[in-house]
Amino acid sequence: ASSNKTLFATRGARIGVCIVDSTGDEDIAAYARNVFTDWNMSDGVLLVIDRGNKNYFAVQSVDIDDIVTDTVLKEILS
């Protein structure tokens, strides 16, 4: 929660989580990118969790890659 507050306070960015039972026939990466766009997460990180397939995928905006680096994103996913 504190990471999300800091990210929002400094950049107006946020971290979102979408949990679904299934992404259907859609690949989880494509599904995550569509949700990212639908939720207007232009400055943030979205984690999509597909419970049915026990899979997850994260989408990150390029505007915050100086704060949420690949290393930080891997830590979030851990």
C-alpha positions in Angstrom: 0.0 0.0 0.0 2.8 2.4 0.8 4.4 1.8 -2.6 1.2 2.6 -4.3 0.7 5.8 -2.3 4.3 6.9 -3.0 3.9 6.2 -6.7 0.7 8.1 -6.9 2.0 11.0 -4.8 5.1 11.5 -6.9 3.8 10.6 -10.4 0.1 10.4 -10.3 0.6 6.7 -11.1 -1.0 3.7 -9.5 -0.8 -0.1 -9.2 -3.9 -2.0 -10.2 -4.8 -5.7 -9.7 -7.3 -7.6 -11.9 -8.2 -11.1 -10.7 -10.3 -13.2 -13.2 -11.4 -16.8 -13.2 -10.3 -17.2 -16.8 -9.1 -15.0 -19.7 -11.1 -17.3 -22.0 -9.5 -18.0 -25.3 -7.4 -14.8 -25.1 -3.7 -15.0 -24.2 -3.1 -13.5 -20.8 -0.6 -10.9 -22.1 -3.2 -9.6 -24.7 -5.9 -9.7 -22.0 -3.7 -7.7 -19.6 -2.9 -5.1 -22.2 -6.6 -4.7 -23.1 -7.5 -4.3 -19.4 -4.6 -1.8 -19.0 -6.1 0.3 -21.8 -9.7 -0.1 -20.7 -8.9 1.0 -17.2 -6.9 3.9 -18.5 -3.8 2.9 -16.6 -1.5 5.1 -18.8 0.7 5.9 -15.8 0.9 2.7 -13.7 1.3 -1.0 -13.4 -1.4 -3.6 -13.8 -1.2 -7.1 -12.5 -3.6 -9.6 -14.0 -4.1 -12.9 -12.2 -5.9 -15.7 -14.0 -6.9 -18.0 -11.2 -8.3 -20.8 -13.4 -5.0 -21.2 -15.3 -2.8 -20.3 -12.3 -1.1 -17.6 -14.4 -0.3 -14.0 -14.0 1.0 -11.1 -16.2 2.0 -7.5 -15.5 1.8 -4.5 -17.7 3.8 -1.3 -17.0 3.6 2.1 -18.6 6.8 3.4 -20.1 6.2 6.7 -18.3 7.2 5.3 -14.9 9.9 2.8 -16.0 12.4 5.0 -14.2 10.6 4.3 -10.9 9.2 0.8 -11.6 12.2 -0.7 -13.2 12.3 -4.3 -14.4 13.9 -5.2 -11.1 11.1 -3.6 -9.1 8.5 -5.2 -11.3 10.1 -8.6 -10.6 9.9 -7.9 -6.9 6.3 -6.9 -7.1 5.6 -10.2 -8.9 7.5 -12.2 -6.3 
